[in-house]
Amino acid sequence: MVAAFLLILLAESGDKTQLAVISLSCRYSAWQVFLGAMLGFLLVDGVSIVIGGALLAVLPIRWIAIASGCVFILFGVVTLLSKEDDVIEVKKKNRFPWFASFYLIALSEVGDKTQIAAIALAGETSWDSVLLGAMLAFAVLTGVGAVLGAKILAHLPRKWLKIGTASLFIVLGLLSIISAILEITIL
């Protein structure tokens, strides 16, 4: 459990999924982003750890990385095209912001280095201790990211926040697509 916790904590720090949590927390409730992200991690990494390498052999990781990149770019473009006051309105009107977080994190985590590392570790030790350690690490990092995103919202002018989060989503999306097409690891 300790090895999985430390491995995930170090590998996921500053990763695209943590940056996505920070960006989403600037738009949505930090608590709902945390909930959605944790469900995404539990689904993708939990199933991967329990089922193991068979999941990676079946899924076309390259195409999922491209789809994930497209979703990131879409989030960025939608953010750029929205009116400035929409950031506040989204928080009030969106009934399921946790789903946006769940969807984005789940897509981003498939084929990620932490998923593959957790699968490898589960092959060497018990899957339940790896799952517990991984989920604890994800909870720590996601909690920090959600709180950080909410704090950024309170201190930055909305225009800068909008441009910054949109740009981050677009850049992460492009990097994901490029790394999938070139079959290299960028993120």
Beta strands, then each sheet from edge to edge (+ up, - down):
end
